[in-house]
Amino acid sequence: MSRFAYVGGRYLRHRAATVSIDDRGFQFGDGAYEVMAVHRGFPVDQVLHLQRLYRSLAELQIAEPVDRRALPVILDRVLSLNRVCEGLLYLQVTRGAARRDHVFPKAATPMLLVTARRVPPVPPVVIRDGVAVISIPDQRWARCDIKSLNLLPNVLGKQQARAAGAFEAWQVDTEGMVTEGASTNAWIVTEDGALMTRPADHAILNGVTRQVILRQATEFGLRLVERPFSLGQAKSATEAFLTSTTSLVLPVTRIDEVPIGDGRPGPVAQGLRARLLLLLNEEIGRQSP
Amino acid sequence: MSRFAYVGGRYLRHRAATVSIDDRGFQFGDGAYEVMAVHRGFPVDQVLHLQRLYRSLAELQIAEPVDRRALPVILDRVLSLNRVCEGLLYLQVTRGAARRDHVFPKAATPMLLVTARRVPPVPPVVIRDGVAVISIPDQRWARCDIKSLNLLPNVLGKQQARAAGAFEAWQVDTEGMVTEGASTNAWIVTEDGALMTRPADHAILNGVTRQVILRQATEFGLRLVERPFSLGQAKSATEAFLTSTTSLVLPVTRIDEVPIGDGRPGPVAQGLRARLLLLLNEEIGRQSP
């Protein structure tokens, strides 16, 4: 089946879809993006994702590329053109094409790209066994709260993890505290039963799944502590897990080859994963006709 | 006159030249680049620029896109197609197009882009009066020695400078030391007559003009000190200046509205600029038939 992409106002065959060599996304990484999960044909947590996109654009002083009411219509159209029921929706906005110069161009039209694709579900073995994580120094810039296209350190971190046979790389700041994974947020459950994650400062992206869990955790009877934790704390935690739009909740059972807890996925990660799947179905259920 | 670009193996009209929406340069900033000055139709310091490009690619584990002997031929062809005598040559290499995933793709072909354009000479008034600089916190990642496409903090810094009526933003690290400008290296002449610039650690790009000056300075009778200097030292310096491929040497006469020295371009900056222009003509003279 052909895939289709929305590129700056037009729906094009994905394989033939291109952008100008002068697009500032291509030459400077001058733009922001979002990835949404698609479940039963609907984008999950669309409101939260679009809120964050608009925040990223405001921080970068990039104008919104289309009317706010038009954007969901475009997303829907890309989903249906690609017949995606379970998968991903990818949105990218750049400052547009202009003669190369660091300074913002006087007249450039922001460029919106939307693509979609099917994604198979996370294999059951991953949920059953959990994933391994390595630690690496956090080498990123000071504004990781902006979901920008400057993703080279994330690419290098993820590649390093994969080369080490791990799923993710947890980045550690100069104070020895874990910031987040290369594309996921990091969580631990401490010995005294607190659920701990770094506050959403400028050093991490405030993940949408992270935000949903923060709201759910107290209802779930968990004591929530938004505070940075060290790599040492993570390794001696009762449980560790990671969250993201595409992974939802994944138990972390090894960090730098050190088993976490008894080395098996723990009840908090498993419970939160189940809870989120339930919420997801409820949310989509409300949207379905 | 139409401009032409070399894009992944083909010479295309610049205006119509495009790249895949799946190019990793566009989605991750996953690539490196170089900008060379063109003088009398020849790329200046081509050997040094290509050396640095190959180093950036090696650091990012991106394969070289074309044979090393072929690259100068492509550069020459782009210059002649565009009839550029005085101007710029721009080279960009990305990891290529692949389905979006942070991890390096198994089979992607690195993409080479080459463009060229004419640039008018620096206006004499800029040389006569010098330029103003503002200081900003250095928010960039930990590997600024790689000339990568992750340029968002540089873009934001340059824009902030322009909005403040300045030419450049000097970035200051958490220890209060100047790293470099958003697209230029930073230099001062201290009260006791030393020429000071930051050593080429991971916090700065080792500029080609910087390298040429380091070799020239001693011959020029200057005492060279490669050591980080603070913003305070810069403001109380006898002279300050910046260097880059496109600016060569520009006197800095104000930092955050504080006049440097007597507020006029000093003899070291002016002397080095003259010296570099001489060298440039000698170098090109040797290449001309």
Interface residues (C-beta under 8 A of the other chain):
Chain A: A5 V7 H14 A17 T18 V19 S20 I21 D23 R24 G25 F26 Q27 F28 G29 D30 Y33 L60 Q61 Y90 Q92 T94 R99 R100 H102 V103 F104 L113 T115 R117 P137 Q139 R140 W141 A142 R143 S148 L149 N150 L151 L152 P153 N154 V155 L156 G157 K158 Q159 R162 A182 S183
Chain B: A5 V7 H14 A17 T18 V19 S20 I21 D23 R24 G25 F26 Q27 F28 G29 D30 Y33 L60 Q61 Y90 Q92 T94 R99 R100 H102 V103 F104 L113 T115 R117 P137 Q139 R140 W141 A142 R143 S148 L149 N150 L151 L152 P153 N154 V155 L156 G157 K158 Q159 R162 A182 S183
